Amino acid sequence: MHCQRKADVLQWDGADVLMWVYIWTCVDDDACGTDTVIAHIFVLCVVFDRFLMFGFTLRIAKCNFLVPELKHGGHIVGCRHVKPNPKKAEKTSSIPEPKTLKELRSFLQQAAWILRRYAPEYADASSTLSSAHRKPNDRRPFRKVWEELNLSKHFERMKKMCEKEMINVSFDPDCTDTQLCFDWSKVAIAGVLVQRGQIVRVWGRSCNDSESRHSPVKGENLAFHDVQLAMRAYLLSLKFFDAITDHRPLLGIDAKADIQDLDPMFTKWREGTEQFRPRRRLIHVVGSKNLSDFWSRLWPSKKLPDEGSSLIMVLLSEERGDFALTPEDDKELETISKNGLVLKGCGNYMSAYIKNQWRTYVPIRQRIPLIQSLHLPLHLGENKLRDKLSPYYFPKKKQLLKGCLRSCSCSRVKSDGNPRNESTESRLSRKVEAKAPHSEGCFQQEDACGKCLSHRHVQGTLRV
């Protein structure tokens, strides 16, 4: 998503600590929270300045300023707390027992949205319900498996979790009771940030094939490294925190002063986390008391999609009249309709029916800006741009797409907008060729196509 990529650049361009401590981003919605009004206004001024710098636009009608509590991203965000939306929790708790596997999956998705941020114990009941209908029970009747394994109690348990009042505290940089729990398993890596016994942040990722074959020592070191970097903005804002592990050998490795004898990979991970050493204390606990132990074993084996790959957002909208048609567009549409293409719409919006799909017709004036907004700032390739442009239609799309890519600074193809770097000798020899008379022995540059050997011969003669 174009807006999300720009937001990532905005947040990691030297202001990541400020952005991650005070701003909570959900797609294109940003929420800012502080303790005092003066600090709130200061952070807003900094954010607005960066919005102007990176070309963001705010809709004042959708903005709320200086409110004690607001709805954001499906959650209720207030002073020092984050909790689920009560209306969504009521709808989930009133769902009847599922009769098919599809209904069960729908319930688990709704419950996960409410519980995964606030109740780590939901993973136990959720895994029991989801794994009960896998092999060898995947082809058996749904209700028969449900009754044999007595899954109703786990279902009711999850519904009661949704009815509870669950609250996550917001991050407090002045808190002295902060714990970072982390764990590695052959399935995934998980980390939980806790302040005063309440969950602030949960992070995790699945392991690839190579990481799943790591030894326990190497795997725990990998988790120790990745979790700290994932929570970097939080940890650097703290004066002190405890890192909780259930792998005792990690204590000796972390306390070892001479790292030259360690494995090269251990040395690399150690160097990447040295910035946290002055404010960190590593503590060993039993695996059952480690909050992230259970989560690392139940994390999805399939890698989760990137946040910016699910949606396409372009700075074009029907409300502003960006798709309004001009006389030139009307002439083009007349030609298109004569060729048998089905069209629908009015003067402000037109769609074409292509390959069993209605696609938005892009006016002539908006085609190049549309391609450029999708191409930048990551300079996407031609194949990815074609996928991004699939919801839109305009004639000669491939030719215009290739032309825009050639004119970009990332292109390696020679064009007027992006000339190749030539040496001084090449430019001088080209001028000499253009001034040479047209005869049998030498010829002008425009006649040299397909005559490379003769071209080189004449060029060498003229230099002498």
Beta strands, then each sheet from edge to edge (+ up, - down):
strand 1: 23-26
strand 2: 29-32
strand 3: 69-72
strand 4: 75-78
strand 5: 81-84
strand 6: 178-184
strand 7: 188-195
strand 8: 198-206
strand 9: 241-245
strand 10: 280-284
strand 11: 342-346
strand 12: 349-353
strand 13: 358-361
strand 14: 392-393
sheet 1: 1+ 2-
sheet 2: 3+ 4- 5+
sheet 3: 8+ 7- 6+ 9+ 10+
sheet 4: 11+ 12- 13+ 14+
end
